């Protein structure tokens, strides 16, 4: 306040001198009146300075608020992603535990896989497996969907041939059947097979197989890169019971 009052005093003095030199019609101010003018100008200058400082503060506060909001949104996004990851791990662990603690399933070959899965007039034939970094591996305009593994893993693709051995076309709808699959590699735990948009994915297969014809289907899982597969067990969970098949 003292600074502005000092500035106002100087401006007032200059104004008085200027006005005195211009005309004699302007009366000379008394000391009290000069103090009043000085006070008025100091208040005006102080008000202007306060408004200016407030404007700067408002802009700074707005920038801080926006940055804080951005930080909170980013934290919320990361927390949501982490929660989703934990929930998925919990589901997979629960499924694995459920399989391993379920009453011991019957052991069988692929010849019983069709009946266990709830499909009639079809025979399963296991064709083997492959480890790939992408499935299907082919690229082109006709390729609508392809699967890739998560970092550090590769895809385990188990292949089967479905042969229609009935007297008419065979309709297959695995989604409505509700059959699910899991796989155990070596001495590991059971892990549910991946579901996809692939037309030949057995877990979501909806198709018709003409009489005396067949089609190749796959079940896909993930394993760590460089895994040497010594044993491979497929677990079939269906409405009519559970089936464990030694593929390798």
N, C-alpha and C positions, 0 to 999 in steps of 0.2 A: 504494500500500500504506500509506503514511503517513497518508493521508486516512482510510482505513478503520480504521486502528489508533487514530487520534485519536477517531473516532466511537465505536468500541468501548469506549475508555477512559471516555468520558462515560457511555455506557450502563451500563457496569459499576459506575461510581461511584454512579449513580442506583439501580441494583439493590441495591448494598450498603447504601446509606442506607435504602432502603425496607424491606429485610429486617431491618435492625437495629431499625427502629422497630416492627416487627410482633411480633417475639418474641425472647426472649433465648436460645431453643433453637438458633438458627442461629449457628454459631461465627464469629468475626471472621476474615477472610482475611488471610493474611500478604501481604507485598508480592510475594513470589515467586508465590503463588497468584493474586493479582490480575493479575499479568503473564500468567499462563497463561490465565486467563479472557479477558483482553483480547485475547490472541493468537488464541484460539479464535473469539471473536466477529468479529474482523477477518477471519479466514480465511473464516468463514461469509458475511459480507457481501460479501467479494471474490468468492466462488464464485457467489453469487446474481447479482452485477453482471455477471460474465463470461458466465453462462448467458443473461442477458437480452441482452447485447450480441451474443452468438453468434446468438441468435434473430433479432435485427434484421439481422445480416449475412447470414444464410441467406436471409431474405426478399428482401433487396436483390440478392444474388447470383442468386437464382432469377429475379427480374424481368429482370436483365441478360441471363441465359442465354436466357430466352424471347424477348427482343427481338432478340438475336443470331441465334437460330434463325429467327425471322420474316424478318430481313433476308437471311439466306442463302437461304431458300426463295424470296423475291422475286427475288433476283439470279439464282438458278437458272432461274426461270420466264422472266425476261427474256432470259437467254442462250439458252434453248431456243427461244423465239420468234424471236430474231435468227438462230439457226442454221437454223431452218426457212425463214425468209425468204431467207437466202443460198443454201440448197440449191435452193429454187424458182427463184431467179434464175439459178443455175448450169445447172439443167435447161433453162430457156427459152433461155438463151444457147447451150447445146450444140445444142438442136434447131434454132435459127436458123442456127448455123454449119454444121450437118450439111446443111441444105437448100441453103445458098448454096455449099457446096463439093462437093455431089453433082454427078455428071455432068449436064450440061445436059438438062433434061427436054424432051419434045416439047411444042410449043405447039398448042393446040386450042381449040375452042369448047365450049359446054356440051353440044353434041350427042354428044361423045365422053366426057362426064363419067360416064355410067352404066357404060360398059364399063370405064373406068379404075377406078371404085370397086368393080367386081366385081358389079354388079347387072344382071340380064338382063331383057329385055322392058320396060324403063322408059326414058322420055325425060325429060331435065332441061330446064327452061326457067327462065332467070334472070328474076326479077320486079323486081329493084332492091334498094335498101338504104334503111335509115333509121337516124338517130342518135337515141337515146332515153336517158333517165335510169332507165328501168325497163322490163322486158319479162317477160311481157305487161303492157301499161299498164292494162288493165281490172282492176277489183277486184270481189270478191264472194265468196259462199260456195262457188262452184264452183272458184275459183282455188286450186289446191293449192300451186303453186310459182311464184315470180317471181324474176328476176335483177336485181341492182343493181350498178353499177360501183364500183370502188374510188375513193377520194377524188381529185378532180381529173380524172377520166375520164368518158366516156360510152360507152354500148354501141353497137357497130356491128352491126346486124342485117341479114344478107344473106338474101334470100328466094328460094326456088326452088319451082317446081311440078313434082311427079313424076307423070307420066302413064303408066298401064299400057297399053302397046301390044301386049301379048301376047294369046294366045287363052284365057287362064285367069287366075285370081287370082294376084297376084304377092306372094310372101313376101319380106320384107326384114329382114335381121338384120345391122346394121352392126357390132355388137359382135363377133360371130364372124368377120366379114369382116376386121376389123383395119384398116380404112381410116382414115387420119387426114388432117386438113386444117390448112392454115396460110394466112395472108393477109398480103399486103404492101400497105400504104397509101402511095401516092405513092412517094417515094424511100427509104422506111424499110426496116427489116429484116423478114424473115418472122417472124410470131408465131403460135404454135399457137392455133387457135380454142378457145374455152372449152367445157367439157363441162358438162352440166346434167341435171336431172331432167325437163326439159320433154319432153312427149310428141312434139313436132314437131322436136326437135333432131336434125338429120341425122347428127351424129357418133355418136349413141347410139340411132338409130332402130331400133325393132323393131316391125314392123307388117305388115299385109296390105293390098294395094291391089286392090280388086275389078276385074275385067275392064272395060275401057272407062271407067275412072274415074281420078281423080287426087287428090293431096293436097298441101297446102302445107307445106314444111319450111323450117327456118332454120339458118344457121350464125352464131355470135355471137363477136365479138371486142371488144376495148376500144381506144379511141383517146383522146387528150387532148381535153379540152373545147375546143370552138371549132375543131376541125380541119376544114379545107376539103379535101374529097376530090376530087382531080383524076384519080387512077388507082387502080384496085383490081384486084389480081391474086390469084387463088385457086390454092393449091398442093394437089394431091391426091397423097398417098403411099399406094400400094396394093401388093398382092402382085405384080400384073402389070406394075408400072412406075410412073413418076411422070408427072404431068400438070400443066401450068401453063396456067391459063385467065385471059384478060384479060376481067374483068367490066365494068370502066369504062375 
